[in-house]
Amino acid sequence: MYAERIILETDSLGHLKQQPRLPPNKAVEAIFLVLDESEHQLVRRPHPEIVGKVRILGDILDSVPEIDWDLPR
């Protein structure tokens, strides 16, 4: 037996956004701990329908606080 930590994200209805890949032909026991917002930083991703279709027409650096850009220091 071994432990593997997986963080699952849900949508506004509580459905899983992505299903994790599990080992074949195994029994898996899961214990779910709901993370506080402070423990889990949300990863921002564009909706799949607009990926690669967006054009940046102006200055976007002031639209989000610098700490959210996850830039190397």
Long-range contacts (C-beta under 8 A, 24 or more apart in sequence): 7-35, 7-40, 44-68
